Amino acid sequence: MVIKNPKFYISAVSPKQYPKDSLPQVVLVGKSNVGKSSFINTLVNRKKLARTSSEPGKTRQINFYQMDDRFYFVDLPGYGYSKMSKQEQIKVGNFIEEYLKTSTNIALIIFLIDIRHEPTQNDELMYDYLFQTNLPCIVIASKADKIAITKVDSAIQTLQEILNPLKDLCFLPFSSERKIYTKRVWEEIEKYIVNDF
């Protein structure tokens, strides 16, 4: 898929600020610094559409990015940053839960995890929560450029065995450096938003 006119739409802190249209929403969930902003920027071939931060855990809002008036990428706040206070962690958790419970336009959840490491306890809790929502979900293993290309497939298998032993979810590698994974990821996303194309 080629996105010609991606644009930042709004940063929301409450449901009344969510977009009022019925465009499908593709939601990004993951721990702080897992690469959600880089994921968006790479897919749409823009360097600075989604704001990346050198300080993990800085985002406290839900960022909506509109893709050619066809659908949104929705970047939820990252979780699990160790320097975040308990109060801030609760606030981030509430943001995520409120959005997932109140939005009626979620077409797909993309759960990002770091391909280099086994899932953290927070990752496992988030995975279980997403599973219980019964919303469509795929898992993206980010930062695939940080390991040898020959080890990517086995790393994906390991992550799937830990999180999804039934293997009924799609797990895909991704890298903002190695663009070789981009086409396959778009193919998967398109399965959930094709009704508008």
C-alpha positions as CSV (number, residue, x, y, z in Angstrom):
1,M,0.0,0.0,0.0
2,V,1.2,3.5,-0.8
3,I,0.0,6.3,1.5
4,K,0.2,9.6,-0.3
5,N,-1.1,12.1,2.2
6,P,-0.6,10.9,5.8
7,K,-1.2,13.5,8.4
8,F,-1.3,14.0,12.2
9,Y,-4.9,14.4,13.2
10,I,-5.2,14.9,17.0
11,S,-3.7,14.1,20.4
12,A,-6.6,13.0,22.5
13,V,-6.8,12.7,26.3
14,S,-10.5,11.8,26.5
15,P,-13.1,10.0,24.4
16,K,-14.8,13.3,23.5
17,Q,-11.6,14.2,21.5
18,Y,-11.5,11.0,19.4
19,P,-12.4,11.4,15.7
20,K,-16.1,11.4,15.1
21,D,-16.0,9.7,11.7
22,S,-16.3,6.0,11.1
23,L,-13.0,5.4,9.5
24,P,-11.3,2.1,10.6
25,Q,-8.6,2.5,13.3
26,V,-5.4,0.5,13.4
27,V,-4.1,0.7,16.9
28,L,-0.5,0.4,18.1
29,V,0.2,-0.9,21.5
30,G,3.6,-1.6,23.1
31,K,6.0,-0.7,25.8
32,S,7.8,2.6,25.8
33,N,10.6,2.8,23.3
34,V,9.5,-0.4,21.3
35,G,9.3,1.6,18.1
36,K,5.7,2.5,17.5
37,S,6.4,5.9,16.0
38,S,9.2,4.5,13.9
39,F,6.8,1.8,12.7
40,I,4.3,4.4,11.5
41,N,7.0,6.6,9.8
42,T,8.5,3.6,8.0
43,L,5.2,2.3,6.7
44,V,4.2,5.7,5.3
45,N,7.7,6.6,4.1
46,R,8.0,9.7,6.2
47,K,10.7,10.6,8.6
48,K,8.9,12.8,11.1
49,L,5.1,12.2,10.8
50,A,4.9,10.4,14.1
51,R,6.9,12.0,16.9
52,T,9.7,9.9,18.2
53,S,11.1,10.8,21.6
54,S,14.6,10.2,23.0
55,E,12.9,10.0,26.4
56,P,10.9,6.8,26.8
57,G,7.6,7.1,28.5
58,K,7.1,10.7,27.5
59,T,3.9,10.2,25.5
60,R,0.8,10.6,27.7
61,Q,-1.8,11.1,25.0
62,I,-3.4,9.0,22.2
63,N,-2.1,10.2,18.9
64,F,-4.3,9.8,15.8
65,Y,-2.7,9.8,12.3
66,Q,-5.1,9.9,9.3
67,M,-4.0,8.0,6.2
68,D,-5.4,9.4,3.0
69,D,-8.8,9.8,4.6
70,R,-9.1,6.0,4.5
71,F,-8.1,4.9,8.0
72,Y,-6.2,6.0,11.2
73,F,-3.1,4.7,12.8
74,V,-3.7,5.2,16.5
75,D,-0.6,5.4,18.7
76,L,-1.4,4.5,22.3
77,P,0.9,5.6,25.2
78,G,3.7,3.2,25.9
79,Y,3.7,1.3,29.1
80,G,6.3,-0.2,31.4
81,Y,8.9,2.6,31.5
82,S,10.9,2.0,34.7
83,K,11.3,5.7,35.6
84,M,7.6,6.4,35.3
85,S,6.0,6.9,38.7
86,K,3.3,4.5,39.9
87,Q,0.7,7.3,39.4
88,E,1.8,7.9,35.9
89,Q,1.7,4.2,35.1
90,I,-1.9,4.0,36.3
91,K,-2.8,7.0,34.2
92,V,-1.2,5.5,31.1
93,G,-3.1,2.2,31.8
94,N,-6.3,4.1,32.1
95,F,-5.8,5.9,28.8
96,I,-5.2,2.6,27.0
97,E,-8.1,0.8,28.7
98,E,-10.6,3.6,28.2
99,Y,-9.8,3.9,24.5
100,L,-10.0,0.1,23.9
101,K,-13.3,0.0,25.7
102,T,-15.0,3.0,24.2
103,S,-13.8,3.2,20.5
104,T,-16.2,1.5,18.1
105,N,-14.0,1.8,15.0
106,I,-11.0,-0.5,15.9
107,A,-10.3,-2.6,12.9
108,L,-7.0,-4.1,14.1
109,I,-4.7,-4.0,17.1
110,I,-0.9,-4.2,16.4
111,F,1.0,-5.3,19.5
112,L,4.7,-4.4,19.2
113,I,7.3,-6.3,21.1
114,D,11.1,-6.2,20.9
115,I,12.5,-9.1,18.9
116,R,15.7,-9.1,20.9
117,H,14.2,-10.0,24.3
118,E,11.7,-12.4,25.8
119,P,8.4,-10.6,26.6
120,T,8.4,-8.8,29.9
121,Q,5.8,-9.3,32.6
122,N,4.1,-6.1,31.4
123,D,4.2,-7.5,27.8
124,E,2.5,-10.7,28.9
125,L,-0.1,-8.8,30.9
126,M,-0.9,-6.5,27.9
127,Y,-1.0,-9.5,25.6
128,D,-3.5,-11.3,27.9
129,Y,-5.6,-8.1,28.1
130,L,-5.7,-7.7,24.4
131,F,-6.6,-11.3,23.9
132,Q,-9.6,-10.8,26.3
133,T,-10.9,-7.9,24.2
134,N,-11.6,-10.3,21.3
135,L,-10.5,-7.6,18.9
136,P,-8.4,-8.6,15.8
137,C,-4.7,-8.5,16.7
138,I,-1.4,-9.2,15.1
139,V,2.1,-9.1,16.8
140,I,4.9,-7.2,15.3
141,A,8.5,-8.0,16.5
142,S,10.3,-4.7,16.1
143,K,14.0,-3.9,15.9
144,A,14.7,-6.9,13.7
145,D,17.8,-5.0,12.3
146,K,19.4,-5.4,15.8
147,I,19.9,-9.2,15.3
148,A,21.4,-11.2,12.5
149,I,19.0,-11.7,9.6
150,T,19.6,-15.4,9.9
151,K,18.2,-15.4,13.4
152,V,15.0,-13.5,12.8
153,D,12.8,-16.5,12.0
154,S,13.9,-18.4,15.1
155,A,13.4,-15.3,17.3
156,I,9.8,-15.0,16.0
157,Q,9.1,-18.6,16.7
158,T,10.4,-18.2,20.3
159,L,8.2,-15.2,20.9
160,Q,5.2,-17.0,19.5
161,E,5.8,-20.1,21.7
162,I,6.0,-17.9,24.8
163,L,3.0,-15.6,24.1
164,N,0.8,-17.6,21.7
165,P,1.5,-21.4,21.8
166,L,-1.7,-22.1,20.0
167,K,-0.2,-20.1,17.1
168,D,-3.5,-18.6,16.1
169,L,-2.1,-15.1,15.8
170,C,0.1,-13.7,13.1
171,F,3.6,-12.8,14.3
172,L,5.8,-10.7,11.9
173,P,9.3,-9.2,12.1
174,F,9.8,-5.5,11.4
175,S,12.6,-3.0,11.2
176,S,12.7,0.7,10.4
177,E,16.2,0.1,9.0
178,R,15.6,-3.0,6.9
179,K,12.7,-2.2,4.7
180,I,12.4,-5.8,3.5
181,Y,9.6,-6.5,6.0
182,T,7.4,-3.5,5.2
183,K,5.4,-5.1,2.3
184,R,4.4,-8.2,4.3
185,V,3.2,-6.0,7.2
186,W,1.1,-3.9,4.8
187,E,-0.4,-7.1,3.3
188,E,-1.5,-8.2,6.8
189,I,-2.9,-4.8,7.7
190,E,-4.9,-4.5,4.5
191,K,-6.8,-7.7,5.3
192,Y,-8.6,-5.7,8.1
193,I,-9.3,-2.5,6.3
194,V,-10.0,-3.6,2.7
195,N,-13.7,-2.8,3.0
196,D,-12.8,0.9,2.4
197,F,-10.5,0.4,-0.6
